[in-house]
Amino acid sequence: MENFSRKVTSFFQDEEGLTVVEYVLGAALMIAAMIIVFGNLGTTLQSKLSTAVDKIS
């Protein structure tokens, strides 16, 4: 049991692993933000193009 607690303590003190987790979380947040921005942009663009086509017709 002592060996397990030593490994857990070592895992939480390992800064390199923490850096990888930070990069993964940062990338996930950036992808989520891009999906939201481009999703809204696509909806707005579709609406404006639809309005333009309706006015031309």
KEVO-808469 format. One record per residue: residue number from 1; residue in three letters; x, y, z of N, C-alpha, C in turn. Coordinates in pm, whole numbers, plus 50000, padded with zeros to 5 digits. Example, Ala and Ser with C-alpha at 12.3 -4.5 7.8 and 13.67 -1.06 7.14 Angstrom:
KEVO-808469
+-----+---------+-------+-------+-------+-------+-------+-------+-------+-------+-------+
! num ! residuo !  n_px !  n_py !  n_pz ! ca_px ! ca_py ! ca_pz !  c_px !  c_py !  c_pz !
+-----+---------+-------+-------+-------+-------+-------+-------+-------+-------+-------+
!   1 !     Ala ! 51319 ! 49431 ! 50780 ! 51230 ! 49550 ! 50780 ! 51320 ! 49670 ! 50780 !
!   2 !     Ser ! 51285 ! 49775 ! 50708 ! 51367 ! 49894 ! 50714 ! 51290 ! 50003 ! 50787 !
+-----+---------+-------+-------+-------+-------+-------+-------+-------+-------+-------+
//
This chain:
KEVO-808469
+-----+---------+-------+-------+-------+-------+-------+-------+-------+-------+-------+
! num ! residuo !  n_px !  n_py !  n_pz ! ca_px ! ca_py ! ca_pz !  c_px !  c_py !  c_pz !
+-----+---------+-------+-------+-------+-------+-------+-------+-------+-------+-------+
!   1 !     Met ! 50083 ! 49880 ! 50000 ! 50000 ! 50000 ! 50000 ! 50087 ! 50126 ! 50000 !
!   2 !     Glu ! 50200 ! 50116 ! 50066 ! 50290 ! 50231 ! 50074 ! 50346 ! 50266 ! 49936 !
!   3 !     Asn ! 50374 ! 50163 ! 49856 ! 50425 ! 50184 ! 49722 ! 50321 ! 50257 ! 49636 !
!   4 !     Phe ! 50195 ! 50222 ! 49650 ! 50087 ! 50287 ! 49575 ! 50077 ! 50435 ! 49611 !
!   5 !     Ser ! 50079 ! 50467 ! 49740 ! 50069 ! 50607 ! 49781 ! 50190 ! 50687 ! 49735 !
!   6 !     Arg ! 50306 ! 50623 ! 49730 ! 50425 ! 50692 ! 49680 ! 50411 ! 50721 ! 49530 !
!   7 !     Lys ! 50354 ! 50626 ! 49455 ! 50332 ! 50648 ! 49311 ! 50230 ! 50758 ! 49287 !
!   8 !     Val ! 50123 ! 50761 ! 49367 ! 50021 ! 50865 ! 49353 ! 50082 ! 51001 ! 49383 !
!   9 !     Thr ! 50159 ! 51009 ! 49490 ! 50225 ! 51135 ! 49526 ! 50320 ! 51179 ! 49415 !
!  10 !     Ser ! 50395 ! 51086 ! 49361 ! 50487 ! 51116 ! 49251 ! 50412 ! 51165 ! 49128 !
!  11 !     Phe ! 50298 ! 51103 ! 49099 ! 50217 ! 51143 ! 48984 ! 50170 ! 51288 ! 48997 !
!  12 !     Phe ! 50123 ! 51326 ! 49115 ! 50072 ! 51461 ! 49134 ! 50182 ! 51565 ! 49139 !
!  13 !     Gln ! 50304 ! 51524 ! 49169 ! 50416 ! 51618 ! 49173 ! 50485 ! 51629 ! 49039 !
!  14 !     Asp ! 50453 ! 51542 ! 48944 ! 50516 ! 51544 ! 48813 ! 50462 ! 51662 ! 48733 !
!  15 !     Glu ! 50546 ! 51760 ! 48708 ! 50502 ! 51882 ! 48638 ! 50491 ! 51861 ! 48487 !
!  16 !     Glu ! 50564 ! 51767 ! 48431 ! 50557 ! 51743 ! 48288 ! 50419 ! 51691 ! 48249 !
!  17 !     Gly ! 50362 ! 51602 ! 48328 ! 50228 ! 51552 ! 48301 ! 50125 ! 51662 ! 48310 !
!  18 !     Leu ! 50144 ! 51752 ! 48405 ! 50052 ! 51865 ! 48421 ! 50056 ! 51955 ! 48298 !
!  19 !     Thr ! 50174 ! 51975 ! 48241 ! 50187 ! 52058 ! 48122 ! 50109 ! 51998 ! 48005 !
!  20 !     Val ! 50116 ! 51868 ! 47990 ! 50042 ! 51801 ! 47882 ! 49892 ! 51820 ! 47902 !
!  21 !     Val ! 49845 ! 51806 ! 48024 ! 49703 ! 51825 ! 48054 ! 49661 ! 51969 ! 48023 !
!  22 !     Glu ! 49746 ! 52064 ! 48058 ! 49714 ! 52205 ! 48031 ! 49703 ! 52231 ! 47881 !
!  23 !     Tyr ! 49795 ! 52174 ! 47803 ! 49788 ! 52192 ! 47658 ! 49662 ! 52128 ! 47599 !
!  24 !     Val ! 49625 ! 52012 ! 47648 ! 49505 ! 51945 ! 47599 ! 49381 ! 52027 ! 47632 !
!  25 !     Leu ! 49372 ! 52077 ! 47754 ! 49257 ! 52160 ! 47792 ! 49253 ! 52289 ! 47711 !
!  26 !     Gly ! 49369 ! 52350 ! 47690 ! 49374 ! 52472 ! 47610 ! 49329 ! 52448 ! 47467 !
!  27 !     Ala ! 49375 ! 52337 ! 47409 ! 49335 ! 52304 ! 47272 ! 49185 ! 52276 ! 47264 !
!  28 !     Ala ! 49131 ! 52207 ! 47364 ! 48988 ! 52178 ! 47365 ! 48905 ! 52306 ! 47375 !
!  29 !     Leu ! 48949 ! 52399 ! 47459 ! 48878 ! 52527 ! 47470 ! 48886 ! 52607 ! 47340 !
!  30 !     Met ! 49002 ! 52603 ! 47275 ! 49017 ! 52676 ! 47149 ! 48928 ! 52616 ! 47042 !
!  31 !     Ile ! 48920 ! 52485 ! 47035 ! 48835 ! 52419 ! 46936 ! 48688 ! 52450 ! 46963 !
!  32 !     Ala ! 48648 ! 52449 ! 47090 ! 48509 ! 52482 ! 47124 ! 48476 ! 52626 ! 47083 !
!  33 !     Ala ! 48569 ! 52717 ! 47109 ! 48546 ! 52858 ! 47071 ! 48536 ! 52872 ! 46919 !
!  34 !     Met ! 48620 ! 52801 ! 46846 ! 48616 ! 52809 ! 46699 ! 48485 ! 52752 ! 46645 !
!  35 !     Ile ! 48436 ! 52645 ! 46706 ! 48309 ! 52587 ! 46662 ! 48196 ! 52686 ! 46684 !
!  36 !     Ile ! 48196 ! 52753 ! 46798 ! 48091 ! 52851 ! 46827 ! 48099 ! 52969 ! 46730 !
!  37 !     Val ! 48221 ! 53023 ! 46711 ! 48237 ! 53140 ! 46623 ! 48200 ! 53106 ! 46480 !
!  38 !     Phe ! 48255 ! 52997 ! 46427 ! 48227 ! 52963 ! 46288 ! 48084 ! 52914 ! 46269 !
!  39 !     Gly ! 48026 ! 52855 ! 46371 ! 47885 ! 52814 ! 46363 ! 47795 ! 52935 ! 46352 !
!  40 !     Asn ! 47820 ! 53035 ! 46435 ! 47740 ! 53158 ! 46429 ! 47767 ! 53234 ! 46300 !
!  41 !     Leu ! 47891 ! 53236 ! 46256 ! 47926 ! 53304 ! 46132 ! 47857 ! 53238 ! 46013 !
!  42 !     Gly ! 47854 ! 53105 ! 46013 ! 47788 ! 53032 ! 45904 ! 47639 ! 53061 ! 45900 !
!  43 !     Thr ! 47575 ! 53067 ! 46017 ! 47432 ! 53097 ! 46023 ! 47404 ! 53238 ! 45973 !
!  44 !     Thr ! 47486 ! 53333 ! 46015 ! 47469 ! 53472 ! 45972 ! 47491 ! 53484 ! 45821 !
!  45 !     Leu ! 47594 ! 53419 ! 45771 ! 47623 ! 53425 ! 45628 ! 47510 ! 53362 ! 45547 !
!  46 !     Gln ! 47457 ! 53250 ! 45593 ! 47347 ! 53184 ! 45523 ! 47225 ! 53274 ! 45520 !
!  47 !     Ser ! 47197 ! 53341 ! 45631 ! 47082 ! 53431 ! 45638 ! 47098 ! 53548 ! 45541 !
!  48 !     Lys ! 47217 ! 53607 ! 45536 ! 47240 ! 53722 ! 45447 ! 47234 ! 53680 ! 45301 !
!  49 !     Leu ! 47289 ! 53563 ! 45269 ! 47282 ! 53516 ! 45131 ! 47139 ! 53485 ! 45091 !
!  50 !     Ser ! 47062 ! 53430 ! 45182 ! 46922 ! 53401 ! 45155 ! 46845 ! 53529 ! 45128 !
!  51 !     Thr ! 46870 ! 53631 ! 45208 ! 46804 ! 53761 ! 45188 ! 46841 ! 53820 ! 45054 !
!  52 !     Ala ! 46969 ! 53812 ! 45017 ! 47015 ! 53866 ! 44889 ! 46950 ! 53793 ! 44772 !
!  53 !     Val ! 46941 ! 53662 ! 44780 ! 46880 ! 53583 ! 44673 ! 46732 ! 53613 ! 44662 !
!  54 !     Asp ! 46664 ! 53632 ! 44775 ! 46522 ! 53667 ! 44774 ! 46499 ! 53802 ! 44709 !
!  55 !     Lys ! 46586 ! 53899 ! 44736 ! 46572 ! 54032 ! 44676 ! 46598 ! 54027 ! 44526 !
!  56 !     Ile ! 46691 ! 53943 ! 44484 ! 46721 ! 53931 ! 44341 ! 46603 ! 53864 ! 44268 !
!  57 !     Ser ! 46543 ! 53766 ! 44332 ! 46431 ! 53692 ! 44271 ! 46315 ! 53779 ! 44269 !
+-----+---------+-------+-------+-------+-------+-------+-------+-------+-------+-------+
//
